[in-house]
Amino acid sequence: MGIQPFLVASSLLLVVGQRLARRLCPHCKEVFTPPPALLAELGIDGPPPDFYRGAGCSMCNQTGYRGRLAFFEVMQPTLTIKEMIVARSHAEAIRQQACAEGFMPLREVGLRHVLAGETTIEEVLRVTMEIS
Ligand SMILES: [Zn+2]
């Protein structure tokens, strides 16, 4: 963007990414076991956790969804990350460093909402598609 990296590093306080996903209808959601291929794609091995889907009912106009769910990824740049910005490190390297420091990417945050029965894996994959 034509901004000097040290100016970015010194003024950056927090980086937030957010997505909106459709929330599962609480009146008709049901447990199901996703196909093994999907579990493998998500990096889930061992006994599969419960996933949920909306069967569709009169409360959700047969869509299986009712309302929206917002979820966020939040990165507070550490000294190491600020040094990487100044050194013009590649964005992916910065992302990997952030993950090593505890940063949880949107797709992982979304997966936790899936496992909590709040939305579907299809919704999380759909709204996080361009970032992973
Ligand atoms: Zn419903």
Boltz pocket constraint, residues with backbone or C-beta under 6 A from the ligand:
constraints:
  - pocket:
      binder: B
      contacts: [[A, 25], [A, 26], [A, 27], [A, 28], [A, 29], [A, 54], [A, 55], [A, 56], [A, 57], [A, 58], [A, 59], [A, 60], [A, 61], [A, 62], [A, 63], [A, 64], [A, 65]]
      max_distance: 6.0
